[in-house]
Amino acid sequence: MPRISMLQLIVYIAFAVFFTGIALKIIKLSNRIHLRCDLYPIPHVPKALGGGYYEEVSWWKKERKRSIYGIIKAILAIITINRKKM
């Protein structure tokens, strides 16, 4: 049985780590990236479940309605929840 030198062993390990990293990166990139609206509703959107205005027919013709109160309410909720955790 031939003896493997230390340099050969390091090269083999480097190749194994390199190809494992490439495989993990391919697996990570092949998974779907979740959008913000998929994970939780957006506070200032008028739909009940946080739907966007892009879902409406001819959305580009309509004026976009925004409410500063929804945004402020969401920010205050986040601040109070995070303050309780500290």
CNS distance restraints for C-alpha pairs under 8 A (distance, minus, plus):
assign (resid   4 and name CA) (resid   8 and name CA) 6.25 0.50 0.50
assign (resid   4 and name CA) (resid   9 and name CA) 6.65 0.50 0.50
assign (resid   5 and name CA) (resid   9 and name CA) 6.41 0.50 0.50
assign (resid   6 and name CA) (resid  10 and name CA) 6.25 0.50 0.50
assign (resid   7 and name CA) (resid  11 and name CA) 6.23 0.50 0.50
assign (resid   8 and name CA) (resid  12 and name CA) 6.17 0.50 0.50
assign (resid   9 and name CA) (resid  13 and name CA) 6.19 0.50 0.50
assign (resid  10 and name CA) (resid  14 and name CA) 6.06 0.50 0.50
assign (resid  11 and name CA) (resid  15 and name CA) 6.21 0.50 0.50
assign (resid  12 and name CA) (resid  16 and name CA) 6.22 0.50 0.50
assign (resid  13 and name CA) (resid  17 and name CA) 6.15 0.50 0.50
assign (resid  14 and name CA) (resid  18 and name CA) 6.03 0.50 0.50
assign (resid  15 and name CA) (resid  19 and name CA) 6.12 0.50 0.50
assign (resid  16 and name CA) (resid  20 and name CA) 6.02 0.50 0.50
assign (resid  17 and name CA) (resid  21 and name CA) 6.07 0.50 0.50
assign (resid  18 and name CA) (resid  22 and name CA) 6.32 0.50 0.50
assign (resid  19 and name CA) (resid  23 and name CA) 6.13 0.50 0.50
assign (resid  20 and name CA) (resid  24 and name CA) 6.18 0.50 0.50
assign (resid  21 and name CA) (resid  25 and name CA) 6.11 0.50 0.50
assign (resid  22 and name CA) (resid  26 and name CA) 6.20 0.50 0.50
assign (resid  23 and name CA) (resid  27 and name CA) 6.26 0.50 0.50
assign (resid  24 and name CA) (resid  28 and name CA) 6.13 0.50 0.50
assign (resid  25 and name CA) (resid  29 and name CA) 6.10 0.50 0.50
assign (resid  26 and name CA) (resid  30 and name CA) 6.03 0.50 0.50
assign (resid  27 and name CA) (resid  31 and name CA) 6.62 0.50 0.50
assign (resid  34 and name CA) (resid  38 and name CA) 6.20 0.50 0.50
assign (resid  34 and name CA) (resid  39 and name CA) 7.03 0.50 0.50
assign (resid  35 and name CA) (resid  39 and name CA) 6.81 0.50 0.50
assign (resid  36 and name CA) (resid  40 and name CA) 6.56 0.50 0.50
assign (resid  36 and name CA) (resid  41 and name CA) 7.97 0.50 0.50
assign (resid  37 and name CA) (resid  41 and name CA) 5.68 0.50 0.50
assign (resid  37 and name CA) (resid  42 and name CA) 6.42 0.50 0.50
assign (resid  37 and name CA) (resid  50 and name CA) 7.36 0.50 0.50
assign (resid  37 and name CA) (resid  51 and name CA) 7.73 0.50 0.50
assign (resid  40 and name CA) (resid  50 and name CA) 7.59 0.50 0.50
assign (resid  41 and name CA) (resid  49 and name CA) 6.11 0.50 0.50
assign (resid  41 and name CA) (resid  50 and name CA) 4.08 0.50 0.50
assign (resid  41 and name CA) (resid  51 and name CA) 7.16 0.50 0.50
assign (resid  42 and name CA) (resid  50 and name CA) 5.16 0.50 0.50
assign (resid  42 and name CA) (resid  51 and name CA) 7.63 0.50 0.50
assign (resid  43 and name CA) (resid  50 and name CA) 6.95 0.50 0.50
assign (resid  43 and name CA) (resid  70 and name CA) 5.48 0.50 0.50
assign (resid  43 and name CA) (resid  71 and name CA) 5.76 0.50 0.50
assign (resid  43 and name CA) (resid  74 and name CA) 6.19 0.50 0.50
assign (resid  44 and name CA) (resid  66 and name CA) 6.16 0.50 0.50
assign (resid  44 and name CA) (resid  67 and name CA) 5.86 0.50 0.50
assign (resid  44 and name CA) (resid  68 and name CA) 7.32 0.50 0.50
assign (resid  44 and name CA) (resid  69 and name CA) 7.98 0.50 0.50
assign (resid  44 and name CA) (resid  70 and name CA) 5.06 0.50 0.50
assign (resid  44 and name CA) (resid  71 and name CA) 5.69 0.50 0.50
assign (resid  45 and name CA) (resid  50 and name CA) 5.74 0.50 0.50
assign (resid  45 and name CA) (resid  51 and name CA) 6.57 0.50 0.50
assign (resid  45 and name CA) (resid  52 and name CA) 6.22 0.50 0.50
assign (resid  45 and name CA) (resid  53 and name CA) 7.48 0.50 0.50
assign (resid  45 and name CA) (resid  66 and name CA) 7.27 0.50 0.50
assign (resid  46 and name CA) (resid  50 and name CA) 7.00 0.50 0.50
assign (resid  46 and name CA) (resid  51 and name CA) 7.53 0.50 0.50
assign (resid  47 and name CA) (resid  51 and name CA) 5.14 0.50 0.50
assign (resid  47 and name CA) (resid  52 and name CA) 7.26 0.50 0.50
assign (resid  51 and name CA) (resid  55 and name CA) 7.15 0.50 0.50
assign (resid  52 and name CA) (resid  56 and name CA) 7.92 0.50 0.50
assign (resid  53 and name CA) (resid  59 and name CA) 6.30 0.50 0.50
assign (resid  53 and name CA) (resid  64 and name CA) 7.80 0.50 0.50
assign (resid  54 and name CA) (resid  59 and name CA) 5.91 0.50 0.50
assign (resid  55 and name CA) (resid  59 and name CA) 7.54 0.50 0.50
assign (resid  58 and name CA) (resid  62 and name CA) 7.25 0.50 0.50
assign (resid  67 and name CA) (resid  71 and name CA) 7.07 0.50 0.50
assign (resid  68 and name CA) (resid  72 and name CA) 6.20 0.50 0.50
assign (resid  69 and name CA) (resid  73 and name CA) 5.95 0.50 0.50
assign (resid  70 and name CA) (resid  74 and name CA) 6.18 0.50 0.50
assign (resid  71 and name CA) (resid  75 and name CA) 6.19 0.50 0.50
assign (resid  72 and name CA) (resid  76 and name CA) 6.08 0.50 0.50
assign (resid  73 and name CA) (resid  77 and name CA) 6.16 0.50 0.50
assign (resid  74 and name CA) (resid  78 and name CA) 6.26 0.50 0.50
assign (resid  75 and name CA) (resid  79 and name CA) 6.18 0.50 0.50
assign (resid  76 and name CA) (resid  80 and name CA) 6.10 0.50 0.50
assign (resid  77 and name CA) (resid  81 and name CA) 6.08 0.50 0.50
assign (resid  78 and name CA) (resid  82 and name CA) 6.08 0.50 0.50
assign (resid  79 and name CA) (resid  83 and name CA) 6.00 0.50 0.50
assign (resid  80 and name CA) (resid  84 and name CA) 6.29 0.50 0.50
assign (resid  81 and name CA) (resid  85 and name CA) 6.65 0.50 0.50
assign (resid  82 and name CA) (resid  86 and name CA) 6.62 0.50 0.50
